[in-house]
Amino acid sequence: MSSITKLASVVCCSVICLSLLPQLVHSITQEQLEKTARTFRQVCQPKHKISDEVADAVNRGVFADTKDFKCYVSCLLDIMQVARKGKVNYEKSLKQIDTMLPEHMKPAFRAGLEACKSAAQGVKDHCEAAAILLQCFYKNNPKFVFP
């Protein structure tokens, strides 16, 4: 089995597990959240040729102004089901926040989602829209974390 096929299998299993988790538990641990984030990153990072340095800089508020980076962000937001093609999945995101995040993170993530739900409205390019959403989430969520 090729490494891409294995990675695709891991991602599929992660997505299925994430879709089932709200029915099974009230929240996931910080460790589980970080592990899932790493899995998502492993899919999008090589696809868009983003270095670890560029990806890690997001959590310090540094956003690369390149098409590859913006499309990397779009890929992650799509996999996390926060957005689809640059448009926020508000109801789904709210449900995920309420059912999956650790309790101490919920208020900040709700506030960020509320503040940013229409931040990229009217932006046609989904990669550009995703980058706008990411920057908005960073500015409006004091507990911001990104894979």
Phi, psi and chi 1 to 4 in degrees:
 res  aa     phi    psi   chi1   chi2   chi3   chi4
   1 MET       -  131.0 -174.7 -177.5  -73.6      -
   2 SER   -71.6  160.6   74.4      -      -      -
   3 SER   -65.5  -32.2   60.9      -      -      -
   4 ILE   -68.1  -40.8  -67.9  175.9      -      -
   5 THR   -64.6  -41.9  -55.2      -      -      -
   6 LYS   -62.2  -44.6  -72.4  178.3 -172.0  175.1
   7 LEU   -63.6  -41.4 -173.0   56.1      -      -
   8 ALA   -61.8  -38.7      -      -      -      -
   9 SER   -64.5  -43.2  -64.4      -      -      -
  10 VAL   -62.3  -43.7  169.2      -      -      -
  11 VAL   -64.3  -45.2  169.9      -      -      -
  12 CYS   -58.5  -45.2  -73.6      -      -      -
  13 CYS   -62.6  -40.8  -70.9      -      -      -
  14 SER   -63.3  -43.5  -64.9      -      -      -
  15 VAL   -64.4  -43.4  170.1      -      -      -
  16 ILE   -62.5  -45.2  -70.3  167.7      -      -
  17 CYS   -61.8  -42.5  -71.5      -      -      -
  18 LEU   -63.7  -35.5  -78.2  174.9      -      -
  19 SER   -72.7  -26.9   66.7      -      -      -
  20 LEU   -88.6  -26.0  -65.1  175.5      -      -
  21 LEU   -54.1  -42.5  -87.9  174.8      -      -
  22 PRO   -57.3  -27.5  -25.0   33.5      -      -
  23 GLN   -81.6  -21.5  -61.4  162.5   15.6      -
  24 LEU  -100.5  -34.7  -57.9  173.8      -      -
  25 VAL  -137.3  166.8  -63.6      -      -      -
  26 HIS   -91.9  -23.2  -67.5  -67.6      -      -
  27 SER  -164.0  162.0   65.4      -      -      -
  28 ILE  -104.7  161.1   61.5  176.8      -      -
  29 THR   -77.6  163.9   65.9      -      -      -
  30 GLN   -58.1  -40.6 -175.2   73.3   29.7      -
  31 GLU   -63.6  -43.3 -178.4 -179.3  -29.9      -
  32 GLN   -65.3  -38.6  -70.3  167.7  -39.4      -
  33 LEU   -62.1  -45.5 -172.7   63.3      -      -
  34 GLU   -65.8  -38.7  -70.0  169.2    6.7      -
  35 LYS   -65.2  -43.4 -175.9  176.1 -179.6 -178.6
  36 THR   -63.9  -42.2  -59.0      -      -      -
  37 ALA   -60.7  -42.3      -      -      -      -
  38 ARG   -61.2  -39.7  -78.5 -169.2  -56.0  -87.8
  39 THR   -62.3  -44.9  -58.4      -      -      -
  40 PHE   -63.1  -42.0  -67.3  160.6      -      -
  41 ARG   -61.4  -38.5 -176.1  171.7  172.2  168.5
  42 GLN   -63.1  -23.2  -71.6  172.6  -12.4      -
  43 VAL   -82.3  -49.5  172.2      -      -      -
  44 CYS   -80.8  -34.3  -62.8      -      -      -
  45 GLN   -61.6  -51.6 -166.8  174.1    2.6      -
  46 PRO   -69.1  -31.3   11.2  -15.7      -      -
  47 LYS   -61.1  -34.5 -174.6  176.3  178.5 -179.6
  48 HIS  -112.2    9.7  -61.9  -74.0      -      -
  49 LYS    54.0   51.7  -60.5  170.9 -176.4   73.2
  50 ILE  -102.5  129.1  -61.1  -59.4      -      -
  51 SER   -73.6  160.3   69.2      -      -      -
  52 ASP   -58.9  -38.9  -75.1  -23.8      -      -
  53 GLU   -60.8  -45.5  -66.3   77.1   20.0      -
  54 VAL   -67.0  -43.5  169.3      -      -      -
  55 ALA   -64.9  -42.7      -      -      -      -
  56 ASP   -67.7  -29.7  -67.7  -18.2      -      -
  57 ALA   -64.5  -23.3      -      -      -      -
  58 VAL   -56.0  -41.9  170.7      -      -      -
  59 ASN   -71.3   -6.1  -73.7  -57.4      -      -
  60 ARG  -106.0    6.8  -64.8 -172.4  -47.5  -85.3
  61 GLY    82.6   19.2      -      -      -      -
  62 VAL  -106.1  118.0  178.2      -      -      -
  63 PHE  -118.9  116.1  -50.9   98.2      -      -
  64 ALA   -63.9  139.8      -      -      -      -
  65 ASP  -100.8   61.7 -169.7   19.0      -      -
  66 THR  -129.0  156.0   66.1      -      -      -
  67 LYS   -62.4  -43.0 -177.4   74.3  169.2  174.8
  68 ASP   -58.6  -44.9  -79.1  -23.9      -      -
  69 PHE   -63.7  -45.9  174.1   75.5      -      -
  70 LYS   -62.9  -37.8  -67.7  173.0 -176.6 -178.9
  71 CYS   -72.7  -30.4  -69.9      -      -      -
  72 TYR   -61.1  -45.5  162.9   73.4      -      -
  73 VAL   -61.9  -44.4  171.1      -      -      -
  74 SER   -59.7  -43.4 -179.5      -      -      -
  75 CYS   -58.3  -47.6  177.8      -      -      -
  76 LEU   -65.5  -44.5  -74.5  169.4      -      -
  77 LEU   -62.6  -37.0  -67.8  179.2      -      -
  78 ASP   -65.5  -48.3  -75.1   -1.1      -      -
  79 ILE   -61.9  -39.9  -72.2  175.6      -      -
  80 MET   -75.9   -6.8  -66.2 -175.0  -59.6      -
  81 GLN    62.3   26.1  -60.7 -179.5   -1.5      -
  82 VAL   -78.0  -37.7  169.9      -      -      -
  83 ALA  -143.1  163.2      -      -      -      -
  84 ARG  -134.7  115.5 -178.8   74.6 -176.6  132.8
  85 LYS    53.6   42.2  -62.1  -71.3 -177.7 -171.9
  86 GLY    83.7    3.9      -      -      -      -
  87 LYS  -113.1  128.9  -59.6 -160.6 -178.1  -17.5
  88 VAL   -64.9  132.7  172.3      -      -      -
  89 ASN   -90.3   79.3  -71.6  -29.8      -      -
  90 TYR   -58.5  -54.9 -178.8   78.1      -      -
  91 GLU   -63.3  -43.4  -66.6  -60.1  -35.5      -
  92 LYS   -64.8  -42.1 -176.3  170.1  -88.9 -162.8
  93 SER   -63.3  -43.9  -65.7      -      -      -
  94 LEU   -61.5  -42.7 -167.2   57.7      -      -
  95 LYS   -64.2  -41.1 -174.6  174.4 -178.6  175.5
  96 GLN   -64.6  -41.7  -72.7  179.4  -16.1      -
  97 ILE   -58.6  -49.5  -70.5  167.9      -      -
  98 ASP   -68.8  -30.9  -71.5  -20.2      -      -
  99 THR  -101.2  -19.4   58.8      -      -      -
 100 MET  -117.3  -34.0  -67.3  177.0   61.6      -
 101 LEU   -74.2  149.7  -73.6  179.7      -      -
 102 PRO   -58.0  145.9  -23.3   33.1      -      -
 103 GLU   -52.6  -40.6 -157.4   59.1   46.3      -
 104 HIS   -67.5  -15.1   72.7  -81.7      -      -
 105 MET   -97.7  -18.9  -63.9  176.7   83.7      -
 106 LYS   -58.1  -50.4  -69.9  178.6 -176.6 -177.4
 107 PRO   -59.2  -42.0  -24.5   34.3      -      -
 108 ALA   -66.5  -39.9      -      -      -      -
 109 PHE   -70.9  -36.6  -86.0   75.1      -      -
 110 ARG   -62.9  -44.6  -79.1 -172.1 -152.7  112.4
 111 ALA   -62.3  -43.5      -      -      -      -
 112 GLY   -63.5  -43.4      -      -      -      -
 113 LEU   -62.6  -45.8  178.5   62.7      -      -
 114 GLU   -61.6  -44.4 -171.6   62.0   36.5      -
 115 ALA   -67.2  -27.4      -      -      -      -
 116 CYS  -110.5    0.3  -59.9      -      -      -
 117 LYS   -57.2  -25.7   65.0 -177.1  176.1 -175.3
 118 SER  -122.8   17.9   59.3      -      -      -
 119 ALA   -59.9  -33.0      -      -      -      -
 120 ALA  -107.4   15.8      -      -      -      -
 121 GLN   -57.7  132.0 -167.3  169.0    6.9      -
 122 GLY    88.5   -8.7      -      -      -      -
 123 VAL   -81.5  119.2  178.1      -      -      -
 124 LYS   -76.8  -40.7  -57.9 -107.3 -173.6  -97.1
 125 ASP   -74.6  117.4 -178.8  -81.6      -      -
 126 HIS   -65.8  -28.8   69.9   91.2      -      -
 127 CYS   -70.4  -44.5  -64.8      -      -      -
 128 GLU   -62.6  -43.1 -172.1   67.0   35.9      -
 129 ALA   -61.6  -41.9      -      -      -      -
 130 ALA   -62.7  -40.2      -      -      -      -
 131 ALA   -65.0  -39.4      -      -      -      -
 132 ILE   -63.3  -44.3  -69.2  167.5      -      -
 133 LEU   -62.0  -44.6  -71.8  171.4      -      -
 134 LEU   -58.0  -47.4  177.8   66.5      -      -
 135 GLN   -64.0  -37.6  -69.2  180.0   33.8      -
 136 CYS   -65.2  -45.8 -175.7      -      -      -
 137 PHE   -59.5  -41.0  -68.6  143.5      -      -
 138 TYR   -61.4  -44.5  179.1   81.9      -      -
 139 LYS   -71.5  -26.7  -70.2  176.3 -171.7  168.8
 140 ASN  -111.4    9.3  -69.9  -77.1      -      -
 141 ASN  -133.6  103.3 -179.9  -12.4      -      -
 142 PRO   -64.9  -14.3   18.4  -25.8      -      -
 143 LYS  -107.6   21.7  -60.8 -135.8 -177.5 -112.1
 144 PHE   -50.8  131.6  177.6   88.0      -      -
 145 VAL  -141.2  145.3  -70.8      -      -      -
 146 PHE  -143.9  140.3 -159.9   70.1      -      -
 147 PRO   -58.3      -  -13.6   18.8      -      -
